[in-house]
Amino acid sequence: MTSPGYRRPLMIIAAVIAAMSLAAVAAVMVVALSGGATPAWVTSTALYGLPVAFMLAAILVLDAIRQRRRQ
């Protein structure tokens, strides 16, 4: 079974988005504990990054299921 060429790049993109989002969540928490305010882009990355990464991962799982059923 060979995987299509788009699966690995999507997996890497999802992992990078998830890692960046977790780093942004940590940054928001550290800055908030110190009494400051984070820039809007950091807060947006923390807010929207994990759901986007989760949706990409779900798409990859559904695609893998579809590929396996075809065989």
Backbone as CSV, one residue per row, in Angstrom:
resi,resn,N_x,N_y,N_z,CA_x,CA_y,CA_z,C_x,C_y,C_z
1,MET,0.840,-1.175,0.000,0.000,0.000,0.000,0.882,1.234,0.000
2,THR,0.723,2.043,-0.991,1.468,3.295,-1.051,0.521,4.434,-0.746
3,SER,0.974,5.359,0.067,0.122,6.493,0.414,0.248,7.570,-0.647
4,PRO,-0.812,8.300,-0.864,-0.751,9.398,-1.837,0.270,10.448,-1.401
5,GLY,0.748,11.217,-2.347,1.789,12.195,-2.073,1.356,13.362,-1.216
6,TYR,0.066,13.577,-1.067,-0.404,14.724,-0.287,-0.530,14.406,1.197
7,ARG,-0.485,13.160,1.585,-0.736,12.792,2.980,0.388,13.244,3.913
8,ARG,1.638,13.022,3.549,2.752,13.396,4.415,2.847,14.918,4.604
9,PRO,2.756,15.730,3.543,2.804,17.183,3.769,1.652,17.677,4.654
10,LEU,0.456,17.123,4.490,-0.662,17.528,5.348,-0.409,17.143,6.803
11,MET,0.200,15.977,7.012,0.515,15.548,8.373,1.540,16.489,9.010
12,ILE,2.541,16.879,8.251,3.557,17.789,8.764,2.956,19.155,9.053
13,ILE,2.100,19.643,8.159,1.443,20.938,8.366,0.584,20.904,9.621
14,ALA,-0.165,19.822,9.810,-1.011,19.712,11.004,-0.165,19.688,12.275
15,ALA,0.955,18.977,12.246,1.831,18.913,13.424,2.455,20.268,13.722
16,VAL,2.868,20.988,12.695,3.469,22.311,12.893,2.437,23.289,13.440
17,ILE,1.223,23.263,12.894,0.166,24.147,13.388,-0.155,23.835,14.845
18,ALA,-0.237,22.555,15.187,-0.525,22.175,16.574,0.587,22.628,17.509
19,ALA,1.843,22.453,17.111,2.965,22.864,17.956,2.994,24.378,18.139
20,MET,2.767,25.122,17.050,2.732,26.578,17.157,1.580,27.045,18.036
21,SER,0.454,26.384,17.919,-0.703,26.763,18.723,-0.464,26.484,20.200
22,LEU,0.141,25.354,20.512,0.458,25.056,21.910,1.478,26.038,22.470
23,ALA,2.443,26.430,21.657,3.410,27.438,22.092,2.717,28.779,22.322
24,ALA,1.753,29.108,21.478,1.008,30.350,21.649,0.149,30.307,22.911
25,VAL,-0.448,29.156,23.203,-1.225,29.010,24.443,-0.315,29.216,25.647
26,ALA,0.869,28.632,25.608,1.818,28.798,26.710,2.234,30.263,26.847
27,ALA,2.470,30.930,25.723,2.854,32.343,25.764,1.738,33.206,26.344
28,VAL,0.498,32.933,25.941,-0.636,33.692,26.469,-0.743,33.496,27.972
29,MET,-0.562,32.271,28.441,-0.669,32.004,29.871,0.458,32.676,30.659
30,VAL,1.675,32.628,30.144,2.807,33.248,30.834,2.635,34.759,30.903
31,VAL,2.246,35.363,29.789,2.065,36.818,29.765,0.899,37.219,30.658
32,ALA,-0.170,36.434,30.652,-1.322,36.760,31.499,-0.963,36.643,32.977
33,LEU,-0.154,35.654,33.334,0.253,35.515,34.733,1.161,36.650,35.190
34,SER,1.892,37.222,34.241,2.760,38.338,34.599,2.026,39.678,34.540
35,GLY,0.757,39.653,34.178,-0.047,40.867,34.189,-0.058,41.642,32.889
36,GLY,0.457,41.081,31.832,0.502,41.790,30.555,-0.592,41.330,29.610
37,ALA,-0.523,41.847,28.416,-1.478,41.470,27.368,-0.694,41.041,26.134
38,THR,-1.089,39.925,25.550,-0.403,39.425,24.361,-0.957,40.112,23.124
39,PRO,-0.170,40.162,22.058,-0.675,40.706,20.799,-1.840,39.860,20.263
40,ALA,-2.638,40.460,19.434,-3.834,39.783,18.915,-3.473,38.551,18.089
41,TRP,-2.374,38.598,17.343,-2.042,37.453,16.498,-1.644,36.237,17.325
42,VAL,-1.030,36.463,18.495,-0.668,35.334,19.355,-1.934,34.709,19.939
43,THR,-2.849,35.556,20.374,-4.104,35.056,20.919,-4.919,34.331,19.850
44,SER,-4.926,34.857,18.646,-5.660,34.197,17.558,-5.035,32.860,17.195
45,THR,-3.703,32.800,17.201,-3.029,31.532,16.927,-3.385,30.498,17.985
46,ALA,-3.415,30.941,19.242,-3.774,30.023,20.326,-5.226,29.579,20.210
47,LEU,-6.088,30.472,19.772,-7.518,30.175,19.720,-7.901,29.300,18.529
48,TYR,-7.321,29.560,17.375,-7.751,28.875,16.155,-6.801,27.783,15.679
49,GLY,-5.595,27.724,16.204,-4.614,26.771,15.701,-4.951,25.323,15.985
50,LEU,-5.307,25.010,17.220,-5.603,23.612,17.558,-6.826,23.071,16.824
51,PRO,-7.924,23.825,16.704,-9.036,23.278,15.919,-8.672,23.022,14.448
52,VAL,-7.874,23.899,13.870,-7.456,23.683,12.474,-6.597,22.426,12.368
53,ALA,-5.661,22.253,13.292,-4.819,21.053,13.282,-5.664,19.801,13.502
54,PHE,-6.651,19.887,14.388,-7.528,18.744,14.634,-8.341,18.398,13.390
55,MET,-8.851,19.407,12.692,-9.608,19.135,11.462,-8.721,18.507,10.393
56,LEU,-7.483,18.977,10.266,-6.566,18.357,9.307,-6.292,16.905,9.679
57,ALA,-6.106,16.635,10.962,-5.870,15.259,11.406,-7.096,14.389,11.135
58,ALA,-8.292,14.932,11.360,-9.515,14.174,11.086,-9.645,13.878,9.596
59,ILE,-9.293,14.829,8.764,-9.329,14.612,7.311,-8.349,13.504,6.927
60,LEU,-7.162,13.510,7.539,-6.182,12.467,7.242,-6.674,11.098,7.688
61,VAL,-7.327,11.020,8.841,-7.860,9.735,9.322,-8.960,9.247,8.389
62,LEU,-9.868,10.130,8.012,-10.955,9.734,7.103,-10.401,9.304,5.745
63,ASP,-9.363,9.981,5.273,-8.750,9.598,4.004,-8.086,8.227,4.114
64,ALA,-7.444,7.954,5.241,-6.819,6.644,5.437,-7.873,5.544,5.485
65,ILE,-9.009,5.818,6.127,-10.102,4.840,6.152,-10.629,4.586,4.751
66,ARG,-10.788,5.671,3.990,-11.283,5.531,2.611,-10.297,4.741,1.752
67,GLN,-9.011,4.993,1.917,-8.005,4.255,1.154,-8.001,2.779,1.514
68,ARG,-8.154,2.487,2.801,-8.119,1.089,3.243,-9.352,0.338,2.748
69,ARG,-10.489,0.986,2.699,-11.717,0.302,2.227,-11.676,0.031,0.730
70,ARG,-10.928,0.814,-0.007,-10.823,0.594,-1.439,-10.017,-0.645,-1.779
71,GLN,-9.173,-1.066,-0.870,-8.321,-2.218,-1.166,-8.993,-3.521,-0.832
